[in-house]
Amino acid sequence: MISILCPVYNEASFIKEALEKLLHDLESCSDVYEVLIIDNCSKDGTEIFLKNFIHQNVRIIFNHQNIGKGGSVKKGITLANGDLIAIFDLDLEYNSKDLVNILNSFNSLHSSLVLGSRRINQKIYLYYTYYLGNVFLTQLINILFGSKISDAATAIKVMKSDIFDDIVLTNNGFALDFEIVCKVLKTNSIVSEIPISYLPRSKTDGKKIRAISDGLKSLIVILKARFF
């Protein structure tokens, strides 16, 4: 089984279309699956939509307080039933067809973690500071861990669930993306990448990550993962 974790917060403008597309694309998935949507105390109507949404392969979890995107992912990991765990954002920045491609290709890659890279063969960005921050932090990971990845911050990650028997995740924010990559690399597990498409959205459209503060938190997470 595959468990797909979708943390959401105030995505009323996108979640219906994104979720319907995800479920449609998952029809071509080669394995049985479950989708876990973890709502992080949305206040824009997302919660109302989810309370009325019913699908046999979808479980919806409502946090009683805002525990951050990373906290929601960690909660999803503890509730997942799958041998594979995927992380996917329901905000239409990422194409669910790319997720299904990675899921169907996972076993042939012989990896513990597969990243959907937005930077292989393309340079797509809306805010240059975000792009440069991801490039810098990813290259720092490559230097510290001897890896050759291109996009540590991607929101499409697919991994073996048993990898979490060997690592402990502590971050509750956006920096969890980097913590997962670093701690998997630290176990000497294989991390692979597959190119994906990307349609970045603006802050007006709901982009929530903050370049400076979240970037600094991610830097600290990387250094702690390497040296402590």
Secondary structure, 3 states (H helix, E strand, C coil): CEEEEEEECCCCCCHHHHHHHHHHHHHHCCCCEEEEEEECCCCCCHHHHHHCCCCCCEEEEECCCCCHHHHHHHHHHHHCCCCEEEECCCCCCCCHHHHHHHHHHHHHHCCCEEEEECCCCCCCCCCHHHHHHHHHHHHHHHHHHCCCCCCCCCCCEEEEHHHHHCCCCCCCCCCHHHHHHHHHHHCCCCEEEEECCCCCCCCCCCCCCCHHHHHHHHHHHHHHHHHC
